[in-house]
Structures are given as C-alpha cells and as structure tokens.
Amino acid sequence: MPNATEEQRKADLERRQRGAEMAALDGDDDAPSDSAAEPGESDAESDKRSGPRISPIEAAFMIIIALAFDGLQFLLLAIAVGAVLNSIVSVIAWLIFFIWLHAKGMSFTSFKGGARSLAKNPQVINMATVGIGFIPIINALPERTAGTLAIIIIEYVEYFMRRFGAPSGQAETAPAS
C-alpha cells in the first residue's frame, strides 16, 4: 500500500498535467512549466502583455521607497561619517531596485534599439542613480526618486504607445507634417 507522500505526489502530478492540458487547449502560454524562462522578454511576450509591468499601486510604493532612501541619504550628510554611510545606502538601494525591476522582467538585456534604447533601459537608469549617489553633496538631491519616476514614466509611455499609437521604437521617427 503506497504511503501518503506517494499519493500526494501522484495527485500533484495529475493536477499539473491537467493544468498543462487545459492551458494548451485554451492557448494560454502562462501555464507553469518545468523549464526556466529567460528574464528578458521577447517581442511576442511584450505584445501579449495586457498592461504595464508596473501597476499604479506598485509605482506609488516604488516612489515611496525611493523617497525614503533619498531622505535617509540627505540626513546622513549631517554626520561626519555620512559619506561612507551614504555609499552603503546607495548600494543597498541599487540592489533592492535591481532585484525589484529584474523580478518585473526589466533587465539589462531588454533593450532593442541602440543608444536611444539604452537610455530607456530601467537597469541603466538604476545604475546611473547609484553613480550619482556616490558623488558627495550631489547625492543629497533625490536622484533615486528621479530615476524611479523616469523608469515608471518610460514604462507607461511605452505601454500607451503600444496600445494606442505607434510601436515604442517608431514614435520618435514619425515624419513631421
């Protein structure tokens, strides 16, 4: 007689197989699979996306977190060891936003259009903010918040351009009338 764990394993396997079969019938590509997906996304994946990768609530939360890091860096300038602590805070903030953006599918490999696209890459913007964070006195400015706002604005502009207008790469090259 099989033990409970074997029965649970068999039942779990059957549920996964039924789920995969139903997803195949529905044409749903979001069904769980055993293979790991690449963090970057292809053109087909971006066309299937129904909304921006960052929800409005998540965008507000990102801005609040960025403001908290910028406020902490501003306060740390008042103490003698603030420059060292600011560098540590800057690296921690970069790491948090790097992981956050990477989890949302925004990676260094997600750009497709040369230098113009490089400036729109969320991870490049994230790296620029950490670079600014290492410059004494200038790091008192809210660079993390500005970078986060830029990432959110770019994401929503690209989403609205895909949904209502020209594809994101063609918006700038439209002839003037």
C-alpha positions in Angstrom: 0.0 0.0 0.0 1.5 3.4 -1.0 2.1 5.9 1.8 0.6 9.4 2.0 3.5 11.2 0.4 3.5 9.0 -2.7 -0.3 9.6 -3.1 0.2 13.3 -2.6 3.0 13.3 -5.2 0.8 11.4 -7.7 -2.2 13.7 -7.1 0.1 16.7 -7.6 1.5 15.3 -10.8 -2.0 14.6 -12.1 -3.1 18.2 -11.3 -0.1 19.7 -13.1 -0.8 17.5 -16.1 -4.4 18.5 -16.2 -3.5 22.2 -15.8 -1.0 21.9 -18.7 -3.6 20.1 -20.9 -6.2 22.8 -20.1 -3.7 25.6 -20.8 -2.8 24.0 -24.1 -6.5 23.8 -25.1 -7.1 27.4 -24.1 -3.9 28.6 -25.8 -2.6 30.0 -22.5 1.1 30.5 -22.5 1.2 31.4 -18.8 0.9 27.8 -17.7 3.6 26.7 -15.3 6.4 24.7 -16.9 9.4 22.9 -15.7 11.8 24.9 -17.9 13.2 28.2 -16.6 12.3 31.3 -18.6 14.9 34.0 -19.5 14.5 37.2 -17.5 14.5 39.3 -20.7 11.3 39.3 -22.7 10.8 38.8 -26.4 8.7 40.9 -28.8 5.9 38.3 -28.6 5.8 38.5 -24.8 5.6 42.3 -24.8 2.8 42.2 -27.3 0.8 39.7 -25.2 1.2 41.8 -22.1 -2.2 43.4 -21.2 -0.8 46.3 -19.1 2.4 47.9 -18.0 4.8 45.8 -16.0 4.5 48.2 -13.0 1.0 48.7 -11.6 0.0 52.1 -10.3 0.0 50.9 -6.7 3.4 49.4 -7.2 4.6 52.6 -8.8 3.5 54.6 -5.8 5.2 52.1 -3.5 8.4 52.4 -5.6 8.3 56.1 -5.3 7.8 56.0 -1.5 10.7 53.6 -1.1 12.9 55.8 -3.4 11.9 58.9 -1.3 12.8 57.1 1.9 16.3 56.2 0.5 16.8 59.8 -0.7 15.7 61.2 2.6 18.0 58.9 4.5 20.9 59.9 2.3 20.1 63.6 2.9 20.0 63.1 6.7 23.3 61.2 6.6 25.1 64.2 5.1 24.8 65.9 8.5 27.0 63.5 10.3 30.8 63.1 9.9 30.7 59.5 8.6 27.8 60.3 6.3 29.8 59.9 3.1 30.7 56.3 3.9 27.2 55.5 5.1 25.7 57.2 2.0 27.7 54.9 -0.2 26.4 51.9 1.7 22.8 53.1 1.5 23.3 53.8 -2.2 24.4 50.2 -2.9 21.6 48.8 -0.8 19.0 50.9 -2.7 20.5 49.9 -6.0 20.3 46.2 -5.1 16.7 46.5 -3.9 15.6 48.2 -7.1 17.7 45.9 -9.3 16.0 42.8 -7.8 12.6 44.5 -8.0 13.0 45.5 -11.6 14.5 42.2 -12.6 11.5 40.4 -11.0 9.2 42.6 -13.1 11.0 41.4 -16.3 13.1 44.6 -16.7 16.7 43.6 -17.2 19.8 44.9 -18.9 19.1 42.8 -22.0 15.6 44.2 -22.6 16.6 47.0 -25.0 16.5 46.6 -28.7 17.3 49.9 -30.4 20.9 51.0 -29.8 21.8 54.1 -27.8 18.3 55.6 -27.8 17.0 52.4 -26.3 19.9 52.2 -23.8 18.7 55.5 -22.2 15.2 53.9 -21.8 16.5 50.8 -20.1 15.4 50.6 -16.5 18.5 48.9 -15.2 20.7 51.5 -16.9 18.7 54.3 -15.2 19.1 52.4 -11.9 22.9 52.2 -12.4 23.0 55.9 -13.2 21.3 56.8 -10.0 23.7 54.7 -7.9 26.6 56.5 -9.7 25.1 59.9 -8.8 24.7 58.6 -5.3 28.4 58.2 -4.9 29.1 61.9 -5.6 29.3 63.8 -2.3 26.9 66.8 -1.9 25.1 66.0 -5.2 23.8 62.8 -3.6 21.7 65.0 -1.3 19.5 65.5 -4.4 16.6 63.0 -4.8 18.4 61.1 -7.6 16.8 57.7 -6.6 13.3 59.2 -6.8 14.0 60.9 -10.1 15.4 57.7 -11.6 12.4 55.7 -10.3 10.0 58.3 -11.8 11.8 58.1 -15.1 11.5 54.3 -15.1 7.8 54.5 -14.4 7.1 57.2 -16.9 9.0 55.3 -19.6 7.2 52.1 -18.9 3.8 53.8 -19.1 4.6 55.8 -22.2 5.8 52.6 -24.0 2.6 50.8 -22.8 0.3 53.6 -24.1 2.3 53.8 -27.4 1.9 50.1 -27.9 -1.8 50.2 -27.0 -3.0 53.4 -28.7 -0.3 54.6 -31.0 2.8 53.6 -32.9 5.1 50.9 -31.5 7.6 52.3 -29.0 10.5 52.4 -31.4 8.6 54.2 -34.2 7.1 57.1 -32.2 10.3 59.3 -32.5 10.8 58.6 -36.2 7.3 59.7 -37.4 7.6 62.5 -40.0 6.5 66.0 -39.0 3.7 67.5 -41.0 
